[in-house]
Amino acid sequence: AAAHPYLKAAELLKARLAKRDWLLEARAKLERMRTAEIARRDRLSPEAFFAEYYTTLTPVVLTGLTDHWPGRGWTLDRLAERIGNPEVEVQGGREADVDFELNSIAHKRKMRWHEVLELLRGDPETNDFYVTANNSGVNRKALAALWADVGDLPGYLGKSHLGDGFFWMGPRGTVTPWHHDLTQNLLVNMVGRKRVALVSPAETHRMRNHRHCFSCFGADAELQGVPAAVRPRVLTVEIGPGDILFLPVGWWHHVTGLTMTIGMSFTNFVWDNEFTSFYASEGAL
């Protein structure tokens, strides 16, 4: 059996993967020598952001860039007045499904806008309903009146208006489980506070990537029970109103709503942000 060509090919592939993991482990070892804190930079110029963070795949919290956005003043009352009461799409029934994010299509629900806002007024701590990027295709038209409250980020984004961003709104206790994105991403927090845990792509071989861009660790932000020898280094940062977190392509992240939160995310940078054309494992992993 060991002499069979199929097994010989598998052994060669195993060796190649082991070498790739060694290179990642060397990079991870060097990264662990650096500080474990995510930097915060106030009113950072686009040129400095591009040189220091965008091209080096380094997360950073940007501050002072959305002070002029009317959306920073969003309240539930204002959202009710601006939108009326259209039908919107939410992610629902999530708490009964450990793989709720993997099965996001099955969790799409239709609700009236005022019904969603009324649920939020009760300030529940739950992960059972959440308006996410997965709902943006349906909600862009329903929430169109809000986009006038979304400002711009000159030098960073090409646009930041209707169709160029993704809307997020949910109660405290909402969770986005461990995953990585296939693009560079700006997470703009408008209202409330979130805790974001991050793991470098250099530790991808430690992240138990079992399907597409998701991890077997799921909603476990603390990676409880993972032996120290194989545990990835987790960086944690909190973002509040007006903060922007840069999530570089390939960085694993887990997000928890500490309060009710409203935010936007954007991928339409003025710089090249195309990484999917050579993402060869689509459908195979």
C-alpha positions, 0 to 999 in steps of 0.5 A, a space after each residue: 500500500 505504501 508503494 501505491 502512487 496515490 499514497 506517494 502523491 499524498 505523502 509529497 503533498 503532506 510534506 509540502 504542507 508541512 513546509 508551508 506550516 513551518 514558514 507560517 510558524 516562523 512568521 508567527 514566532 516573530 510576530 509574538 515578539 512584538 507588542 500584543 496591542 492593536 495600535 490606535 491612530 487619530 486622524 491618520 492620513 491615507 498615505 500613512 495608513 497605506 504604507 504602515 497598515 494596508 500593505 503590511 496587513 496590520 490591524 489598526 483602530 482609526 479615530 477622528 475620521 467620522 466625527 462629521 458623519 450624521 449617523 454618529 447621532 443615530 438613535 432608535 427614535 431617529 431610525 424609526 422616523 427616517 425609515 418608516 416601517 418597511 419590511 427588512 431582512 434579519 438573521 434570526 433563530 441563531 441561538 438554536 444553531 451552533 453553526 448559525 453563521 455557516 447556515 446564514 441563508 437558512 436564518 434569513 427572516 423578514 420583519 417590519 423595521 419598527 418590530 426590530 427597533 422595538 426588540 432593541 428598545 428592550 435591551 436584551 442580551 441575545 444572539 438570536 436576531 441581528 441585521 448583518 452584511 448577509 442581509 444587505 442585498 435586501 435591505 439597501 433599498 429599504 434603508 436607503 434614507 439612512 445613507 445620507 447620514 453616512 459620510 465619506 472617507 476621502 483618500 481611503 474609500 472610493 465612495 461610502 454611500 448607497 451600495 458601497 457599504 454593509 449595515 450592521 445592527 443588533 443587541 448586546 450579546 450578538 456574536 460573529 464567530 471566528 472567520 477571515 475575510 477575502 478582502 481588506 475591510 474597514 469596520 466602522 462603529 457608529 453606535 455602541 461598543 464591540 469587542 473584537 478578537 483577532 488572530 494573525 493569518 500566520 497562525 492559520 494552521 492553528 485555527 482549525 479551518 474546516 470549511 471555507 473561511 470559518 474555524 471549528 472554534 466557532 463562537 468560542 472567543 477565548 479558545 477555551 481548552 486549547 492546549 498552549 502548544 497549539 493555541 494561536 495568539 489572540 489579540 483583543 480590542 474594543 471599539 466604541 462610537 466613531 472608531 474604525 477597525 481595519 481588518 486586513 485580508 486573512 486575519 481571523 476575527 471574532 466579534 461580540 456586541 457589548 451593547 446594542 450596536 449599529 455600524 457599517 463595513 466597507 471594502 471599496 478602498 481606493 487601492 487594489 483590494 482584489 484577492 479572490 481571483 486566486 482563492 483556489 480552495 473555493 468549494 474544496 474546503 
